[in-house]
């Protein structure tokens, strides 16, 4: 996972170790809840139950979805879904089982999938069943018109859910780790992909927009977006250190997740400030240091990036910055701090101090 996740970036053992770090201790309760399909669809359409990352993760075809609906009609067991109670946003997040839930929503809605480029949607008729099945090629409306008993049975069918609620500490930080360990669809989500799902909102939208900025693409060193959103994560990493670096605690993934949670619904004024800081720093980095300045050895070194980029954003740019930057890269303590096998708080503080010493003082 680490090599795929860090594709295009220098492999740093301490960063890889951080990906596998043990999360904090949580008090979490889990309890079963039985929802009728009619009730689930209602909750989804009212927005009190949401599927984070739905736009990129629904992958079932109509035959798979049809067989699920047939299972309910036949009274066959269907695996449970997992919901996380987000008291902050007053919603339940579907952290496992979204293929099942969205398939049910589509069937009740009468259409399979989203609109095509011409604004059309495919009518959802049960497909791929045995032709002798009484439900073959039936839509939700067909059941209501021709088989009231089956229609009522489907509406009243129960899909069990396991509801997860974080008790301590306050907040919903455990959802990142639950999502990381529980999601089962295809390639497992990692890092920023999970935050994109869990902490969707105006701040996440800002990060995605800033990721398109031309000079940032030159700094990152790749015009196409990183397939595992590592480029977006580096922008979050910068803002986390810029705003809250004095409170840094390992692991870095929780440090970033907490910052993203706290700024999930960032207001317009702060978003504009963040945008100006980030774009201005990108412009000056390219002007003074050129393209791909943090590709020091074999790829972009995230530790060199966060220390240098953060210090420059806070303290400005000197005329002889390029010479200063070359001196920083020769400092043995700095090199050890950005390439070593450990990344404790003191190492992070050291590389920030050294960057300020060489680049600003």
Buried (B, 14 or more C-beta within 10 A) or exposed (E): EBEEBBBBBBBBEBBBBBBEEEBEEEEBEEEEBEBBBBBBBBBBEEEEBBBBBBEEBBEBEBEBBBBBBBBBBEEEEBEBBBBBBBEEBEBBBBBBBBBBBBBBBBBBEBBBBEEEEEEEBBEBBBBEBEEEEEBBEBBBEBBBEEBEEBBEBBBEBBBBBBBBBBEEEEBBBBBBBBBBEBBEBEEBBBBBBBBBBBBBBBBBEBBBEBBEBEBBBBBBBBEEBBEBBBBBBBBBBBBBBBBBBEEBEBBBBBBBBBBBBBBBEBEEEBBEEBBEBBBBBBBBBBEBBEEBBBBBEEBBBBBBBBBBBBBBBBEEBBEEBEEBBEBBBEBEEBBBBBBBEEBEEEBBBBBBBBBBBBBBE
